[in-house]
Amino acid sequence: MITHELIERIEGEAVLDFKTDKSGVVQDANIRFIHFRGMEAILEGRNALDALVITPRVCGICGHSHLIATVKMIENVYRNAGVSIRISDKANAIRQITLSCELIQNHIKWLYLVMLHESAKMLGEEPSVALKALYVSSQVNQLCALFSGQWPHSSYALPGGVTCDPTHIEVMQALKILSDVECFIRDEVLGCDVDAFAQAMEQNKVLSLTGDFGTVLRNFERLGVLEQGKSHSRFLVLGDTQEIIVHSQRSGAIAENVSEDSSQTFAEGGNTYAKNALYNGEFFETGPLARALVQERTGISALHRLYGDSALTRITARVDEMVSLCAEVRELLMSLDLSQPSFITPPSIESISGEGIGIVEAPRGSLIHRATIEKGKIVSYTIITPTQWNLGNGTSMIPGIAQKAMIGAASTAKASLLFRTFDVCSVCTTH
């Protein structure tokens, strides 16, 4: 039987086309992103610095990630053109603080507005109102805005640094907000301190946790999907640590091996506006689970050995990243040297020609911006988003990451829930 399901309550919309057997078990699934935005085409012919204003608007959730990828790409063009460009440790730290804030607030929203809400609804229970979670995520955005001026769609990062010049008072304000966020994660998300959480992962006791994260896992268990959602067990991280893992075997990743496949798009007679992102011609999962395995975070590595790339491991990895990112932001704030310059003026962009690439680890995974610039003007611009990696639409013989994770689900509703564990975003994808 063929069924079609519109997936809402995500960033944008997606359509899932399911093929099921007589008992309703999913045999195959196609993923369609049905809207087109043309952000790459909008950038062509513009001044390269215009991209710092336009690309943050690719997405309403991960605009900072696009900004940082853009500024890294432009700085890479300078260097490839043989032009020196310097960025202070202070500016680099501030960029990382704001980027980490974006990941933290995204993970909180995903856990409460998607995972907790949808799993409770499927069990016939009234989803809890996530007002406290929304308030805390807004607090994270306020922390970010202390440096970026606003969230979302900030353009505070420029080639050569950042436009802000924070004071000690603003750093203290940021630390106060961070403490409140850490308390929320401890008391509401985990229901225990971070050491007990780490121990629960290592001892395979995460289902016993009393916080909202534990509730999500128990909901998935009651639905019979906690250990489902396994995919190819291929993971990729293209941020600062460029590595791939295939069935526990590690190797270095080279961005030049990344390609886009248009065989499933509308333009080529397929069924989606989104191109597939491939590494050496294969689908790879990217995002919090991939980052945890590449970083060899003990708890997630232990769960992965037991449960593979299942829903249990994938959900836990995103929660674990909340905890680790808060610790990283605290360390960056405490060590921030305010005496350093925020911005070191580079040569005029109008004098620069060349190619460049900027890569960051966005909330959903590896984000790539590539461009060719001629005397400061954009000749071509390419964006490869995390959703293209995780939600690429392959074939029944070679399914994409999320496609494979849905095959075998007992119903289309359960397959859709597994689909959401990848933190779906369509607006980034159909750029």
RODO-2510 file (C-alpha; in nm, 4 decimals, decimal comma):
residues 431
     n   res          X          Y          Z
     1     m     0,0000     0,0000     0,0000
     2     i     0,1214     0,3522    -0,0802
     3     t     0,0499     0,6366     0,1625
     4     h     0,1581     1,0009     0,1706
     5     e     0,2124     1,1960     0,4922
     6     l     0,2771     1,5680     0,5291
     7     i     0,5251     1,6243     0,8112
     8     e     0,4675     1,9506     0,9943
     9     r     0,5930     2,0869     1,3302
    10     i     0,9392     2,1018     1,1743
    11     e     1,1336     2,3908     1,0260
    12     g     0,9383     2,3994     0,6990
    13     e     0,7473     2,1014     0,5628
    14     a     0,8274     1,7589     0,4214
    15     v     0,6260     1,4798     0,2607
    16     l     0,6932     1,1126     0,3300
    17     d     0,5733     0,8560     0,0757
    18     f     0,5447     0,5137     0,2375
    19     k     0,5159     0,1679     0,0870
    20     t     0,3804    -0,0793     0,3431
    21     d     0,2873    -0,4464     0,3461
    22     k    -0,0583    -0,5798     0,4420
    23     s     0,0204    -0,5546     0,8135
    24     g     0,1324    -0,1924     0,7818
    25     v     0,5073    -0,2518     0,8201
    26     v     0,7090     0,0041     0,6237
    27     q     0,8880    -0,1556     0,3298
    28     d     1,0139     0,1613     0,1654
    29     a     0,9990     0,5376     0,2192
    30     n     1,0674     0,8405     0,0016
    31     i     1,1397     1,1871     0,1400
    32     r     1,0201     1,4956    -0,0445
    33     f     1,0887     1,8606     0,0299
    34     i     0,8241     2,0467    -0,1643
    35     h     0,9227     2,4129    -0,1489
    36     f     1,2013     2,5949    -0,3337
    37     r     1,3762     2,9123    -0,2135
    38     g     1,6752     2,9664    -0,4433
    39     m     1,9102     3,1238    -0,1892
    40     e     2,2223     3,0247    -0,3825
    41     a     2,0973     3,1957    -0,6979
    42     i     2,0117     3,5117    -0,5005
    43     l     2,3767     3,5433    -0,3978
    44     e     2,5270     3,5304    -0,7469
    45     g     2,6527     3,8641    -0,8747
    46     r     2,6449     4,0334    -0,5357
    47     n     2,9286     4,1742    -0,3290
    48     a     3,0776     3,8923    -0,1246
    49     l     3,0057     4,0772     0,2011
    50     d     2,6328     4,0759     0,1155
    51     a     2,6424     3,7043     0,1903
    52     l     2,6988     3,7909     0,5574
    53     v     2,3487     3,9402     0,5635
    54     i     2,1726     3,6989     0,3267
    55     t     2,2950     3,3542     0,4319
    56     p     2,1869     3,3856     0,7998
    57     r     1,8355     3,4031     0,6572
    58     v     1,8633     3,0618     0,4948
    59     c     1,7236     2,9205     0,8191
    60     g     1,5244     3,0563     1,1128
    61     i     1,6916     2,8177     1,3583
    62     c     2,0566     2,7882     1,2517
    63     g     2,1225     3,1318     1,1029
    64     h     2,4357     3,1734     1,3147
    65     s     2,5800     2,8552     1,1701
    66     h     2,5313     2,9926     0,8192
    67     l     2,6906     3,3238     0,9206
    68     i     3,0002     3,1560     1,0644
    69     a     3,0295     2,9251     0,7624
    70     t     3,0064     3,2288     0,5348
    71     v     3,2681     3,4334     0,7159
    72     k     3,5038     3,1343     0,7267
    73     m     3,4529     3,0874     0,3534
    74     i     3,5380     3,4518     0,2781
    75     e     3,8464     3,4364     0,5020
    76     n     3,9479     3,1190     0,3183
    77     v     3,9179     3,3060    -0,0136
    78     y     4,1559     3,5742     0,1203
    79     r     4,4128     3,3128     0,2182
    80     n     4,3790     3,1186    -0,1069
    81     a     4,4387     3,4466    -0,2890
    82     g     4,7649     3,4839    -0,0967
    83     v     4,6369     3,7681     0,1205
    84     s     4,7079     3,7630     0,4932
    85     i     4,4070     3,7880     0,7227
    86     r     4,4295     3,7648     1,1003
    87     i     4,1669     3,6845     1,3648
    88     s     4,2344     3,7216     1,7354
    89     d     4,1793     3,4381     1,9811
    90     k     3,9136     3,6574     2,1406
    91     a     3,7163     3,6872     1,8159
    92     n     3,7438     3,3137     1,7499
    93     a     3,6218     3,2392     2,1036
    94     i     3,3238     3,4721     2,0677
    95     r     3,2265     3,3076     1,7401
    96     q     3,2403     2,9678     1,9097
    97     i     3,0361     3,0895     2,2078
    98     t     2,7550     3,2176     1,9863
    99     l     2,7621     2,9084     1,7652
   100     s     2,7436     2,6799     2,0700
   101     c     2,4508     2,8812     2,2058
   102     e     2,2651     2,8169     1,8823
   103     l     2,3197     2,4427     1,9183
   104     i     2,2067     2,4390     2,2818
   105     q     1,8817     2,6278     2,2227
   106     n     1,8043     2,4140     1,9182
   107     h     1,8515     2,0900     2,1118
   108     i     1,6216     2,2122     2,3917
   109     k     1,3452     2,3040     2,1464
   110     w     1,3809     1,9744     1,9603
   111     l     1,3589     1,7682     2,2794
   112     y     1,0492     1,9446     2,4132
   113     l     0,8585     2,0606     2,1065
   114     v     0,9236     1,7542     1,8906
   115     m     1,0376     1,4442     2,0797
   116     l     0,8384     1,4885     2,4022
   117     h     0,5316     1,6310     2,2273
   118     e     0,5084     1,3807     1,9418
   119     s     0,5828     1,0699     2,1488
   120     a     0,3207     1,1637     2,4102
   121     k     0,0642     1,2367     2,1405
   122     m     0,1213     0,8946     1,9823
   123     l     0,0571     0,7326     2,3212
   124     g    -0,2747     0,9153     2,3468
   125     e    -0,1480     1,1359     2,6290
   126     e    -0,1768     1,5103     2,6594
   127     p     0,1628     1,6610     2,5721
   128     s     0,3024     1,8805     2,8472
   129     v     0,3189     2,2533     2,7835
   130     a     0,6871     2,3353     2,7342
   131     l     0,6759     2,6968     2,8548
   132     k     0,9762     2,6597     3,0842
   133     a     1,1815     2,5016     2,8064
   134     l     1,0871     2,7819     2,5685
   135     y     1,1826     3,0400     2,8301
   136     v     1,5218     2,8760     2,8837
   137     s     1,5883     2,8546     2,5098
   138     s     1,5075     3,2268     2,4873
   139     q     1,7592     3,2843     2,7680
   140     v     2,0243     3,1028     2,5637
   141     n     1,9423     3,3353     2,2742
   142     q     1,9853     3,6335     2,5069
   143     l     2,3290     3,5027     2,5998
   144     c     2,4101     3,4778     2,2305
   145     a     2,2776     3,8310     2,1677
   146     l     2,5115     3,9777     2,4297
   147     f     2,7814     3,9212     2,1691
   148     s     2,5944     3,8988     1,8384
   149     g     2,3521     4,1873     1,8968
   150     q     2,0474     3,9787     1,8057
   151     w     1,9236     3,6290     1,7345
   152     p     1,8342     3,5027     1,4809
   153     h     1,9811     3,6484     1,1627
   154     s     2,2795     3,8249     1,3149
   155     s     2,5593     3,9535     1,0898
   156     y     2,8061     4,0467     1,3625
   157     a     3,0910     3,8266     1,2309
   158     l     3,3042     3,9822     0,9562
   159     p     3,6245     3,8779     0,7794
   160     g     3,8856     3,9706     1,0385
   161     g     3,6806     3,9102     1,3523
   162     v     3,3572     4,0296     1,5130
   163     t     3,1896     4,3677     1,5578
   164     c     3,1230     4,3370     1,9317
   165     d     3,3599     4,4493     2,2075
   166     p     3,2186     4,2890     2,5236
   167     t     3,2806     4,4242     2,8724
   168     h     3,3388     4,2331     3,1957
   169     i     2,9788     4,3062     3,2945
   170     e     2,8485     4,1409     2,9777
   171     v     3,0666     3,8364     3,0403
   172     m     2,9255     3,8176     3,3943
   173     q     2,5725     3,8438     3,2543
   174     a     2,6500     3,5609     3,0139
   175     l     2,7819     3,3421     3,2972
   176     k     2,4671     3,4103     3,5022
   177     i     2,2431     3,3054     3,2129
   178     l     2,4571     2,9986     3,1527
   179     s     2,4206     2,8975     3,5190
   180     d     2,0419     2,9171     3,4864
   181     v     2,0529     2,7033     3,1706
   182     e     2,2747     2,4464     3,3403
   183     c     2,0293     2,4278     3,6316
   184     f     1,7409     2,3683     3,3904
   185     i     1,9291     2,0890     3,2144
   186     r     2,0204     1,9306     3,5489
   187     d     1,6789     1,9603     3,7157
   188     e     1,4322     1,9347     3,4269
   189     v     1,6033     1,7625     3,1339
   190     l     1,8166     1,5062     3,3182
   191     g     1,6681     1,4914     3,6669
   192     c     2,0201     1,4444     3,8036
   193     d     2,3626     1,6070     3,7976
   194     v     2,5887     1,5667     3,4959
   195     d     2,8118     1,3105     3,6682
   196     a     2,5126     1,0853     3,7388
   197     f     2,4016     1,1316     3,3766
   198     a     2,7438     1,0257     3,2503
   199     q     2,7353     0,7238     3,4802
   200     a     2,3857     0,6303     3,3597
   201     m     2,5078     0,6255     3,0003
   202     e     2,8127     0,4169     3,0817
   203     q     2,6065     0,1715     3,2891
   204     n     2,3165     0,1513     3,0406
   205     k     2,0689     0,3038     3,2872
   206     v     1,9448     0,6086     3,0948
   207     l     1,5842     0,4828     3,1038
   208     s     1,5871     0,5155     3,4819
   209     l     1,6542     0,8908     3,4707
   210     t     1,3656     1,0930     3,6139
   211     g     1,3902     1,4037     3,3961
   212     d     1,2055     1,4847     3,0745
   213     f     1,4786     1,3173     2,8692
   214     g     1,4090     0,9911     3,0527
   215     t     1,0381     1,0394     2,9830
   216     v     1,1088     1,0672     2,6113
   217     l     1,3086     0,7443     2,6141
   218     r     1,0372     0,5610     2,8079
   219     n     0,7763     0,6918     2,5635
   220     f     0,9811     0,5504     2,2775
   221     e     1,0132     0,2215     2,4662
   222     r     0,6362     0,2013     2,5201
   223     l     0,5886     0,2632     2,1477
   224     g     0,8341    -0,0157     2,0659
   225     v     1,0719     0,2075     1,8663
   226     l     1,3494     0,2799     2,1163
   227     e     1,5942     0,0347     1,9596
   228     q     1,4714     0,0913     1,6050
   229     g     1,5825     0,3611     1,3615
   230     k     1,9157     0,2033     1,2746
   231     s     2,0778     0,3210     0,9543
   232     h     2,4075     0,2608     0,7713
   233     s     2,6302     0,3201     1,0778
   234     r     2,8399     0,5625     0,8724
   235     f     2,9243     0,8938     1,0391
   236     l     3,0895     1,2107     0,9184
   237     v     3,2185     1,5264     1,0871
   238     l     3,3572     1,8018     0,8651
   239     g     3,4018     2,0755     1,1245
   240     d     3,7277     2,1404     1,3057
   241     t     3,7837     1,7653     1,3446
   242     q     3,7443     1,6234     0,9964
   243     e     3,6876     1,2524     1,0404
   244     i     3,4580     0,9734     0,9314
   245     i     3,3619     0,6510     1,1055
   246     v     3,2325     0,3482     0,9173
   247     h     3,1315     0,0575     1,1410
   248     s     3,3760     0,1757     1,4112
   249     q     3,6679     0,2164     1,1665
   250     r     3,8063     0,5719     1,1668
   251     s     3,9731     0,7678     0,8891
   252     g     4,0292     1,1274     0,7880
   253     a     3,7663     1,3119     0,5895
   254     i     3,8506     1,5454     0,3029
   255     a     3,5937     1,8069     0,2048
   256     e     3,6893     1,7690    -0,1621
   257     n     3,5294     1,4209    -0,1527
   258     v     3,1873     1,5749    -0,0878
   259     s     2,9467     1,5847    -0,3818
   260     e     2,5831     1,6676    -0,4497
   261     d     2,3480     1,4331    -0,6334
   262     s     2,0484     1,5724    -0,8231
   263     s     1,9086     1,2415    -0,9482
   264     q     1,6055     1,2570    -0,7173
   265     t     1,5139     1,6224    -0,7633
   266     f     1,2125     1,7647    -0,9481
   267     a     1,4382     1,9096    -1,2138
   268     e     1,5700     1,5653    -1,2982
   269     g     1,2284     1,3966    -1,2935
   270     g     1,2453     1,2912    -0,9294
   271     n     1,0345     1,3921    -0,6335
   272     t     1,2085     1,6510    -0,4175
   273     y     1,3720     1,9913    -0,4443
   274     a     1,6573     1,8801    -0,2171
   275     k     1,9842     1,7495    -0,3548
   276     n     2,1578     1,4593    -0,1821
   277     a     2,4921     1,5214    -0,0123
   278     l     2,7352     1,2322    -0,0500
   279     y     3,0861     1,1495     0,0696
   280     n     3,2773     0,9330    -0,1785
   281     g     2,9409     0,8597    -0,3362
   282     e     2,7807     0,7270    -0,0154
   283     f     2,5290     0,8507     0,2418
   284     f     2,6744     0,9473     0,5812
   285     e     2,4987     1,0523     0,9005
   286     t     2,6094     1,3815     1,0466
   287     g     2,5158     1,5697     1,3618
   288     p     2,5350     1,5134     1,7395
   289     l     2,5721     1,1341     1,7208
   290     a     2,8503     1,1617     1,4625
   291     r     3,0265     1,4306     1,6675
   292     a     3,0027     1,2258     1,9874
   293     l     3,1551     0,9204     1,8227
   294     v     3,4340     1,1186     1,6554
   295     q     3,5093     1,2921     1,9873
   296     e     3,4959     0,9501     2,1577
   297     r     3,2636     1,0757     2,4310
   298     t     3,2533     0,7832     2,6715
   299     g     2,8801     0,7588     2,7414
   300     i     2,7640     0,7733     2,3802
   301     s     3,0376     0,5358     2,2685
   302     a     2,9169     0,2869     2,5315
   303     l     2,5549     0,3153     2,4168
   304     h     2,6550     0,2851     2,0527
   305     r     2,8348    -0,0404     2,1221
   306     l     2,5136    -0,1786     2,2737
   307     y     2,2420    -0,0254     2,0552
   308     g     2,4140     0,0911     1,7383
   309     d     2,2771     0,3973     1,5601
   310     s     1,9275     0,3475     1,7044
   311     a     1,6781     0,6055     1,8261
   312     l     1,8026     0,5560     2,1821
   313     t     2,1618     0,6431     2,0934
   314     r     2,0678     0,9241     1,8553
   315     i     1,8404     1,1006     2,1073
   316     t     2,0866     1,0583     2,3922
   317     a     2,3702     1,2021     2,1817
   318     r     2,1806     1,5274     2,1307
   319     v     2,1071     1,5590     2,5036
   320     d     2,4673     1,4735     2,5887
   321     e     2,5800     1,7487     2,3531
   322     m     2,3693     2,0012     2,5466
   323     v     2,5710     1,9152     2,8560
   324     s     2,9123     1,9195     2,6872
   325     l     2,8436     2,2472     2,5050
   326     c     2,7442     2,4240     2,8277
   327     a     3,0792     2,3206     2,9758
   328     e     3,2627     2,4457     2,6653
   329     v     3,0814     2,7819     2,6703
   330     r     3,1655     2,8259     3,0387
   331     e     3,5336     2,7567     2,9723
   332     l     3,5393     3,0013     2,6794
   333     l     3,3708     3,2736     2,8819
   334     m     3,6041     3,2268     3,1778
   335     s     3,9163     3,2426     2,9598
   336     l     3,8063     3,5283     2,7307
   337     d     4,0849     3,7882     2,7015
   338     l     3,8974     4,1164     2,6621
   339     s     4,2183     4,3093     2,6006
   340     q     4,2615     4,1542     2,2568
   341     p     4,1164     4,3244     1,9484
   342     s     3,7745     4,2100     1,8333
   343     f     3,8412     4,3024     1,4720
   344     i     4,1563     4,3281     1,2615
   345     t     4,0804     4,5108     0,9368
   346     p     4,1587     4,3015     0,6273
   347     p     4,2308     4,4358     0,2768
   348     s     3,9259     4,5479     0,0779
   349     i     3,7173     4,2583    -0,0535
   350     e     3,7015     4,4351    -0,3923
   351     s     4,0683     4,3461    -0,4438
   352     i     4,0150     3,9744    -0,3813
   353     s     3,9556     3,6932    -0,6317
   354     g     3,9580     3,3215    -0,5660
   355     e     3,7715     3,0220    -0,4301
   356     g     3,6936     2,9416    -0,0699
   357     i     3,5198     2,6977     0,1608
   358     g     3,3764     2,7438     0,5091
   359     i     3,2695     2,4504     0,7258
   360     v     3,1020     2,4508     1,0664
   361     e     2,9221     2,1971     1,2806
   362     a     2,5635     2,3248     1,2860
   363     p     2,2893     2,1878     1,5186
   364     r     2,2004     1,9135     1,2720
   365     g     2,5529     1,8417     1,1468
   366     s     2,8176     1,9475     0,8964
   367     l     2,7391     2,2657     0,7021
   368     i     2,9465     2,3667     0,3991
   369     h     2,9572     2,7005     0,2158
   370     r     3,1629     2,7194    -0,1058
   371     a     3,2022     3,0178    -0,3348
   372     t     3,4013     3,1604    -0,6224
   373     i     3,4677     3,5341    -0,5937
   374     e     3,5979     3,7662    -0,8656
   375     k     3,7180     4,1093    -0,7495
   376     g     3,4841     4,0942    -0,4528
   377     k     3,1804     3,9739    -0,6503
   378     i     3,0213     3,6319    -0,6036
   379     v     3,0456     3,4282    -0,9246
   380     s     2,9004     3,1080    -0,7784
   381     y     2,7767     2,9984    -0,4369
   382     t     2,7008     2,6482    -0,3067
   383     i     2,5501     2,5503     0,0279
   384     i     2,5447     2,1896     0,1508
   385     t     2,3311     2,1572     0,4625
   386     p     2,3109     1,8874     0,7325
   387     t     1,9583     1,7952     0,6249
   388     q     2,0954     1,7014     0,2835
   389     w     2,3192     1,4477     0,4567
   390     n     2,0680     1,2990     0,6977
   391     l     1,7487     1,3242     0,4947
   392     g     1,8839     1,2561     0,1473
   393     n     1,6450     1,0601    -0,0726
   394     g     1,8123     0,7533    -0,2188
   395     t     1,6618     0,4493    -0,3863
   396     s     1,5091     0,1277    -0,2516
   397     m     1,8425    -0,0417    -0,3222
   398     i     2,0570     0,2364    -0,1724
   399     p     1,8413     0,4302     0,0761
   400     g     1,9485     0,7517     0,2433
   401     i     2,0213     0,7761     0,6150
   402     a     1,6702     0,8563     0,7403
   403     q     1,5090     0,6385     0,4726
   404     k     1,6919     0,3319     0,5987
   405     a     1,6085     0,4229     0,9586
   406     m     1,2346     0,4175     0,8777
   407     i     1,2288     0,0846     0,6918
   408     g     1,0915    -0,1920     0,9118
   409     a     0,8854     0,0363     1,1370
   410     a     0,5570    -0,1262     1,2408
   411     s     0,3503     0,1669     1,1090
   412     t     0,3881     0,4878     0,9136
   413     a     0,3253     0,6852     1,2352
   414     k     0,6186     0,5162     1,4059
   415     a     0,8323     0,5656     1,0959
   416     s     0,7493     0,9373     1,1047
   417     l     0,8551     0,9557     1,4697
   418     l     1,1872     0,7925     1,3826
   419     f     1,2220     1,0440     1,0993
   420     r     1,1909     1,3259     1,3531
   421     t     1,4816     1,1930     1,5613
   422     f     1,7063     1,3465     1,2935
   423     d     1,5788     1,6976     1,3818
   424     v     1,4164     1,7722     1,0483
   425     c     1,4675     2,1060     0,8688
   426     s     1,3474     2,1594     0,5144
   427     v     1,4066     2,5324     0,4597
   428     c     1,7840     2,4930     0,4790
   429     t     1,7646     2,2082     0,2321
   430     t     1,5716     2,3598    -0,0557
   431     h     1,7896     2,6664    -0,0822
***
